[in-house]
Amino acid sequence: MLFRIADETGVVLLPGKGFAVQHPSARASLTNLNEYQYAAIGLSLRKLAQEYYDEYKAKNK
């Protein structure tokens, strides 16, 4: 999933495991960006999350 996000949005996330998180997660550094860039990142991640959720729902009907 992290590679897909990077390929499709240009947003690079790191596995949360490297930050001593026990559950599946990802970390992003959001420093030194303009406000519109934060909004674009949020929209991209939300779109991908919705696609994964829709796929999950379709498989588990």
TORZAKOL-114745 format. One record per atom (N, C-alpha, C): residue in three letters; y, z, x. Coordinates in steps of 0.1 Angstrom, whole numbers, always signed. Each point is the difference from the previous one (the first is absolute). Layout:
BEGIN
<atom res="ALA" Y="Y" Z="Z" X="X"/>
...
//
This chain:
BEGIN
<atom res="MET" Y="-12" Z="+0" X="+8"/>
<atom res="MET" Y="+12" Z="+0" X="-8"/>
<atom res="MET" Y="+13" Z="+0" X="+9"/>
<atom res="LEU" Y="-1" Z="+7" X="+11"/>
<atom res="LEU" Y="+12" Z="+1" X="+8"/>
<atom res="LEU" Y="+3" Z="-14" X="+6"/>
<atom res="PHE" Y="-10" Z="-7" X="+4"/>
<atom res="PHE" Y="+2" Z="-13" X="+6"/>
<atom res="PHE" Y="+6" Z="-10" X="-11"/>
<atom res="ARG" Y="-5" Z="+1" X="-12"/>
<atom res="ARG" Y="+5" Z="-8" X="-11"/>
<atom res="ARG" Y="+15" Z="+2" X="-2"/>
<atom res="ILE" Y="+4" Z="+13" X="-1"/>
<atom res="ILE" Y="+14" Z="+4" X="-2"/>
<atom res="ILE" Y="+8" Z="-6" X="+11"/>
<atom res="ALA" Y="-5" Z="+1" X="+13"/>
<atom res="ALA" Y="+8" Z="-5" X="+11"/>
<atom res="ALA" Y="+1" Z="-16" X="-1"/>
<atom res="ASP" Y="-11" Z="-6" X="-3"/>
<atom res="ASP" Y="+0" Z="-15" X="-1"/>
<atom res="ASP" Y="+9" Z="-5" X="-11"/>
<atom res="GLU" Y="+0" Z="+6" X="-12"/>
<atom res="GLU" Y="+7" Z="-5" X="-11"/>
<atom res="GLU" Y="+14" Z="+5" X="-2"/>
<atom res="THR" Y="+4" Z="+12" X="+6"/>
<atom res="THR" Y="+13" Z="+5" X="-2"/>
<atom res="THR" Y="+8" Z="+2" X="+13"/>
<atom res="GLY" Y="-7" Z="+1" X="+11"/>
<atom res="GLY" Y="+7" Z="+3" X="+13"/>
<atom res="GLY" Y="+1" Z="+15" X="+2"/>
<atom res="VAL" Y="-5" Z="+8" X="-9"/>
<atom res="VAL" Y="+1" Z="+14" X="+1"/>
<atom res="VAL" Y="-12" Z="+5" X="+7"/>
<atom res="VAL" Y="+2" Z="+7" X="+11"/>
<atom res="VAL" Y="-11" Z="+5" X="+8"/>
<atom res="VAL" Y="-2" Z="+15" X="-2"/>
<atom res="LEU" Y="-12" Z="+4" X="-5"/>
<atom res="LEU" Y="-3" Z="+13" X="-3"/>
<atom res="LEU" Y="-11" Z="+5" X="+10"/>
<atom res="LEU" Y="+0" Z="+13" X="+2"/>
<atom res="LEU" Y="-11" Z="+6" X="+9"/>
<atom res="LEU" Y="-9" Z="+8" X="-9"/>
<atom res="PRO" Y="-13" Z="+1" X="+4"/>
<atom res="PRO" Y="-9" Z="+9" X="-8"/>
<atom res="PRO" Y="+5" Z="+14" X="+1"/>
<atom res="GLY" Y="+0" Z="+7" X="-11"/>
<atom res="GLY" Y="+4" Z="+14" X="+0"/>
<atom res="GLY" Y="-9" Z="+9" X="+9"/>
<atom res="LYS" Y="-12" Z="-5" X="+3"/>
<atom res="LYS" Y="-10" Z="+8" X="+8"/>
<atom res="LYS" Y="+6" Z="+4" X="+13"/>
<atom res="GLY" Y="+9" Z="-8" X="+6"/>
<atom res="GLY" Y="+6" Z="+3" X="+12"/>
<atom res="GLY" Y="+10" Z="+11" X="-1"/>
<atom res="PHE" Y="+3" Z="+5" X="-12"/>
<atom res="PHE" Y="+10" Z="+10" X="-2"/>
<atom res="PHE" Y="-7" Z="+13" X="-6"/>
<atom res="ALA" Y="-13" Z="+1" X="+2"/>
<atom res="ALA" Y="-8" Z="+11" X="-5"/>
<atom res="ALA" Y="-1" Z="+2" X="-15"/>
<atom res="VAL" Y="+0" Z="-12" X="-7"/>
<atom res="VAL" Y="-1" Z="+0" X="-14"/>
<atom res="VAL" Y="-15" Z="-2" X="-3"/>
<atom res="GLN" Y="-5" Z="+8" X="-9"/>
<atom res="GLN" Y="-14" Z="+0" X="-3"/>
<atom res="GLN" Y="-4" Z="-11" X="-10"/>
<atom res="HIS" Y="+8" Z="-3" X="-10"/>
<atom res="HIS" Y="-3" Z="-10" X="-10"/>
<atom res="HIS" Y="+5" Z="-14" X="+4"/>
<atom res="PRO" Y="-5" Z="-11" X="-6"/>
<atom res="PRO" Y="+6" Z="-13" X="+3"/>
<atom res="PRO" Y="+15" Z="-1" X="-2"/>
<atom res="SER" Y="+7" Z="-4" X="+10"/>
<atom res="SER" Y="+14" Z="-1" X="-1"/>
<atom res="SER" Y="+6" Z="-10" X="+10"/>
<atom res="ALA" Y="+12" Z="-3" X="-1"/>
<atom res="ALA" Y="+7" Z="-8" X="+10"/>
<atom res="ALA" Y="+14" Z="+6" X="+3"/>
<atom res="ARG" Y="+5" Z="-3" X="+12"/>
<atom res="ARG" Y="+13" Z="+5" X="+4"/>
<atom res="ARG" Y="+9" Z="-11" X="+3"/>
<atom res="ALA" Y="+13" Z="+1" X="-3"/>
<atom res="ALA" Y="+10" Z="-10" X="+4"/>
<atom res="ALA" Y="+12" Z="+7" X="+6"/>
<atom res="SER" Y="+5" Z="-6" X="+10"/>
<atom res="SER" Y="+13" Z="+5" X="+6"/>
<atom res="SER" Y="+11" Z="-8" X="-7"/>
<atom res="LEU" Y="+9" Z="+7" X="-7"/>
<atom res="LEU" Y="+10" Z="-6" X="-8"/>
<atom res="LEU" Y="+14" Z="+3" X="+6"/>
<atom res="THR" Y="+1" Z="+0" X="+13"/>
<atom res="THR" Y="+13" Z="+3" X="+6"/>
<atom res="THR" Y="+8" Z="-13" X="+4"/>
<atom res="ASN" Y="+13" Z="+1" X="+0"/>
<atom res="ASN" Y="+9" Z="-10" X="+5"/>
<atom res="ASN" Y="-1" Z="-13" X="-8"/>
<atom res="LEU" Y="-3" Z="+1" X="-13"/>
<atom res="LEU" Y="+0" Z="-12" X="-9"/>
<atom res="LEU" Y="+12" Z="+0" X="-9"/>
<atom res="ASN" Y="+4" Z="-12" X="-5"/>
<atom res="ASN" Y="+10" Z="+0" X="-10"/>
<atom res="ASN" Y="-6" Z="+3" X="-14"/>
<atom res="GLU" Y="+8" Z="+4" X="-9"/>
<atom res="GLU" Y="-4" Z="+4" X="-14"/>
<atom res="GLU" Y="-9" Z="-11" X="-6"/>
<atom res="TYR" Y="+4" Z="-13" X="+1"/>
<atom res="TYR" Y="-7" Z="-11" X="-7"/>
<atom res="TYR" Y="-14" Z="-1" X="+7"/>
<atom res="GLN" Y="-1" Z="+3" X="+12"/>
<atom res="GLN" Y="-13" Z="-1" X="+7"/>
<atom res="GLN" Y="-10" Z="+11" X="-6"/>
<atom res="TYR" Y="+5" Z="+12" X="-2"/>
<atom res="TYR" Y="-8" Z="+10" X="-7"/>
<atom res="TYR" Y="-5" Z="-4" X="-13"/>
<atom res="ALA" Y="+9" Z="-6" X="-8"/>
<atom res="ALA" Y="-4" Z="-5" X="-13"/>
<atom res="ALA" Y="-10" Z="-11" X="+0"/>
<atom res="ALA" Y="+1" Z="-9" X="+10"/>
<atom res="ALA" Y="-9" Z="-11" X="+2"/>
<atom res="ALA" Y="-14" Z="+5" X="+3"/>
<atom res="ILE" Y="+0" Z="+10" X="+9"/>
<atom res="ILE" Y="-13" Z="+6" X="+4"/>
<atom res="ILE" Y="-7" Z="+7" X="-12"/>
<atom res="GLY" Y="+8" Z="+7" X="-7"/>
<atom res="GLY" Y="-6" Z="+7" X="-12"/>
<atom res="GLY" Y="-5" Z="-10" X="-10"/>
<atom res="LEU" Y="+7" Z="-11" X="-3"/>
<atom res="LEU" Y="-4" Z="-10" X="-9"/>
<atom res="LEU" Y="-13" Z="-6" X="+4"/>
<atom res="SER" Y="-1" Z="-4" X="+13"/>
<atom res="SER" Y="-12" Z="-6" X="+6"/>
<atom res="SER" Y="-12" Z="+9" X="-1"/>
<atom res="LEU" Y="+2" Z="+13" X="+3"/>
<atom res="LEU" Y="-11" Z="+9" X="+0"/>
<atom res="LEU" Y="-5" Z="+3" X="-15"/>
<atom res="ARG" Y="+10" Z="+1" X="-9"/>
<atom res="ARG" Y="-4" Z="+2" X="-14"/>
<atom res="ARG" Y="-7" Z="-12" X="-5"/>
<atom res="LYS" Y="+4" Z="-12" X="+3"/>
<atom res="LYS" Y="-7" Z="-13" X="-4"/>
<atom res="LYS" Y="-15" Z="+0" X="+4"/>
<atom res="LEU" Y="-2" Z="+3" X="+13"/>
<atom res="LEU" Y="-13" Z="+0" X="+5"/>
<atom res="LEU" Y="-9" Z="+11" X="-6"/>
<atom res="ALA" Y="+6" Z="+12" X="-2"/>
<atom res="ALA" Y="-7" Z="+11" X="-7"/>
<atom res="ALA" Y="-4" Z="-4" X="-14"/>
<atom res="GLN" Y="+9" Z="-7" X="-7"/>
<atom res="GLN" Y="-3" Z="-4" X="-14"/>
<atom res="GLN" Y="-12" Z="-10" X="+0"/>
<atom res="GLU" Y="+0" Z="-9" X="+10"/>
<atom res="GLU" Y="-10" Z="-10" X="+1"/>
<atom res="GLU" Y="-14" Z="+7" X="+3"/>
<atom res="TYR" Y="+0" Z="+9" X="+9"/>
<atom res="TYR" Y="-13" Z="+8" X="+2"/>
<atom res="TYR" Y="-4" Z="+8" X="-12"/>
<atom res="TYR" Y="+9" Z="+6" X="-7"/>
<atom res="TYR" Y="-3" Z="+7" X="-12"/>
<atom res="TYR" Y="-6" Z="-9" X="-11"/>
<atom res="ASP" Y="+7" Z="-12" X="-2"/>
<atom res="ASP" Y="-5" Z="-9" X="-10"/>
<atom res="ASP" Y="-14" Z="-5" X="+3"/>
<atom res="GLU" Y="-2" Z="-3" X="+13"/>
<atom res="GLU" Y="-14" Z="-4" X="+4"/>
<atom res="GLU" Y="-10" Z="+11" X="-2"/>
<atom res="TYR" Y="+4" Z="+12" X="+3"/>
<atom res="TYR" Y="-9" Z="+12" X="-3"/>
<atom res="TYR" Y="-3" Z="+1" X="-15"/>
<atom res="LYS" Y="+10" Z="-1" X="-8"/>
<atom res="LYS" Y="-2" Z="+1" X="-15"/>
<atom res="LYS" Y="-9" Z="-11" X="-5"/>
<atom res="ALA" Y="+1" Z="-12" X="+5"/>
<atom res="ALA" Y="-8" Z="-12" X="-4"/>
<atom res="ALA" Y="-14" Z="+2" X="+4"/>
<atom res="LYS" Y="-3" Z="+6" X="+11"/>
<atom res="LYS" Y="-14" Z="+2" X="+4"/>
<atom res="LYS" Y="-6" Z="+12" X="-6"/>
<atom res="ASN" Y="+7" Z="+9" X="-6"/>
<atom res="ASN" Y="-5" Z="+13" X="-5"/>
<atom res="ASN" Y="+2" Z="+1" X="-15"/>
<atom res="LYS" Y="-1" Z="-11" X="-7"/>
<atom res="LYS" Y="+2" Z="+0" X="-15"/>
<atom res="LYS" Y="-13" Z="+5" X="-7"/>
//
